[in-house]
Each structure stands twice: as structure tokens, then as C-alpha cells.
Amino acid sequence: MIVESLGVRKIVIPNSALESLWRECPSECVAALSGTRIEDVYHVLEAYKLRGAYTQGTFRVDFGDWVEAVRRATSNGLEYIGLLHIHKDSQSTPSPLDLRRMMECPGEVWVILSKSGVRAWVYESELRELTVFVT
């Protein structure tokens, strides 16, 4: 179900998706991203906020909610791209726990939003940063 991201170098994401999730989340939270791929660019068309729990400094996504988001994307003719992840009190780089999770799902794109900005990452055989365009 994870899309093949080899060759993808850029991601385009609507500012409305970033602003909406930032406003709704008092601390860390996550949204599933879906959209299309045109050549080496992902175009985010939907951001579906996932249920989860923030405890002991860690956000745990509701797995059933994530599966439903992936099903919803594919039933709408879209590709599951990855996750939009909020870091309210740190940088827009993957934490050690984020990196471990990324290694479990190679090819899944992680867009990380923080006070310092927005950056996107993908783990294939190594961690790689994507160019982000906010529209």
C-alpha cells in the first residue's frame, strides 16, 4: 500500500492543509496525505487527520484510522503519499523515533511542520530530504 517514491524529488502541498492541522493540534499530531504523482513530483490533494494519543512525549497513531485513510485515498483514485506530522516544540527534522518508524515503511513520505517551517523526508536505503512547495 505504500507508494514507490524512488525518483521523487519534490512534494507540493496546499497551505490550507498545513494551517488547518497546525490550528487543530495543541501538541503533536498526524495527518495521512494522499494525492497524485506526476513524474518526480507528489501533489497532495487530501490531508486526513488521524486519531491517536500523545503520551510520554510520543504520538501514537490509531492504526485502524490510518488503514481507513489509505483505503479512502485509493477508493478516490488517489495514491497514499505519507504523513504530515506536527512538531510544535522542535525542528522540522525527524526525531530518532520518527526515523525508526520511517525505516519500518520505506518510501513513505513524512512532511514535518514546526515553528521553523516545513520540510519533507523519505527513507529508502537512507534518509533523503524532498523539496517542498507550498501552494
C-alpha positions as CSV (number, residue, x, y, z in Angstrom):
1,M,0.0,0.0,0.0
2,I,3.0,2.3,0.4
3,V,3.7,4.1,-2.9
4,E,7.1,3.7,-4.5
5,S,8.9,7.0,-4.0
6,L,12.1,6.3,-5.8
7,G,12.9,9.1,-8.1
8,V,10.5,11.5,-6.3
9,R,12.3,14.7,-5.5
10,K,9.5,17.2,-4.8
11,I,6.2,17.5,-3.0
12,V,3.5,20.1,-3.5
13,I,1.2,20.7,-0.5
14,P,-1.6,23.2,0.0
15,N,-1.0,25.8,2.7
16,S,-4.6,25.2,3.8
17,A,-3.7,21.6,4.9
18,L,-0.7,22.9,6.9
19,E,-2.6,25.7,8.6
20,S,-5.6,23.5,9.4
21,L,-3.6,20.9,11.1
22,W,-1.5,23.4,13.0
23,R,-4.6,25.2,14.3
24,E,-6.3,21.9,15.3
25,C,-3.4,20.4,17.2
26,P,-2.4,21.6,20.7
27,S,0.8,19.4,20.5
28,E,2.0,16.8,18.1
29,C,-0.5,15.2,15.7
30,V,-0.5,13.4,12.3
31,A,-2.5,13.5,9.1
32,A,-2.4,11.0,6.2
33,L,-1.6,12.6,2.8
34,S,-2.9,11.4,-0.5
35,G,-2.8,12.8,-4.0
36,T,-1.1,12.1,-7.3
37,R,2.4,11.6,-8.7
38,I,3.4,13.3,-11.9
39,E,6.9,12.4,-12.9
40,D,9.2,13.2,-9.9
41,V,6.6,15.3,-8.0
42,Y,3.9,14.3,-5.5
43,H,0.9,16.6,-5.4
44,V,-1.0,16.5,-2.1
45,L,-4.8,16.7,-2.7
46,E,-6.1,15.5,0.7
47,A,-4.9,15.6,4.3
48,Y,-6.9,13.4,6.6
49,K,-6.2,14.0,10.3
50,L,-5.6,10.7,12.1
51,R,-6.8,9.8,15.6
52,G,-4.2,8.9,18.1
53,A,-2.8,9.5,21.6
54,Y,0.0,11.7,22.8
55,T,1.6,10.2,25.9
56,Q,5.0,10.3,27.5
57,G,6.3,12.6,24.7
58,T,5.2,10.2,21.9
59,F,2.3,10.4,19.5
60,R,0.8,7.0,18.6
61,V,-1.4,6.9,15.6
62,D,-4.6,4.8,15.6
63,F,-3.7,2.0,13.2
64,G,-7.3,1.4,12.1
65,D,-7.7,5.1,11.3
66,W,-4.5,5.0,9.2
67,V,-5.8,2.0,7.3
68,E,-9.1,3.8,6.7
69,A,-7.2,6.8,5.3
70,V,-5.3,4.7,2.9
71,R,-8.5,2.9,1.8
72,R,-10.2,6.3,1.4
73,A,-7.4,7.6,-0.8
74,T,-7.4,4.5,-3.1
75,S,-11.2,4.5,-3.4
76,N,-11.0,8.1,-4.5
77,G,-8.5,7.2,-7.2
78,L,-5.6,8.8,-5.3
79,E,-2.3,7.4,-4.1
80,Y,-1.3,7.3,-0.4
81,I,1.8,9.5,-0.2
82,G,2.6,9.6,3.5
83,L,2.2,11.6,6.7
84,L,2.0,15.2,7.7
85,H,3.5,15.3,11.2
86,I,3.5,18.3,13.6
87,H,6.5,19.1,15.8
88,K,5.2,22.1,17.8
89,D,8.2,22.3,20.1
90,S,11.1,21.1,17.9
91,Q,12.6,21.4,14.4
92,S,11.2,20.1,11.1
93,T,13.6,17.1,11.2
94,P,12.7,13.5,12.1
95,S,13.3,12.6,15.7
96,P,15.0,9.3,16.4
97,L,11.6,7.7,16.9
98,D,10.3,9.2,13.7
99,L,13.3,7.8,11.8
100,R,12.7,4.3,13.3
101,R,9.1,4.5,12.1
102,M,10.2,5.7,8.7
103,M,12.6,2.7,8.4
104,E,9.6,0.4,9.0
105,C,7.8,1.9,6.0
106,P,10.4,2.7,3.3
107,G,9.1,5.0,0.6
108,E,6.5,6.7,2.9
109,V,7.0,10.5,2.7
110,W,7.0,12.4,6.0
111,V,6.2,16.1,5.8
112,I,7.2,17.7,9.2
113,L,5.8,21.1,10.1
114,S,7.2,23.1,13.0
115,K,7.6,26.7,14.1
116,S,10.8,26.8,12.0
117,G,9.0,25.8,8.8
118,V,8.0,22.8,6.7
119,R,10.3,20.1,5.4
120,A,9.7,16.7,3.8
121,W,11.7,13.4,4.2
122,V,11.6,9.9,2.8
123,Y,13.6,6.9,3.9
124,E,14.6,4.5,1.1
125,S,18.0,3.0,1.7
126,E,18.9,6.2,3.5
127,L,17.1,9.3,4.7
128,R,16.6,11.9,2.0
129,E,15.0,15.3,2.0
130,L,12.5,16.3,-0.6
131,T,12.0,19.8,-1.9
132,V,8.7,21.3,-0.6
133,F,6.5,23.7,-2.5
134,V,3.6,25.2,-0.5
135,T,0.7,26.5,-2.7
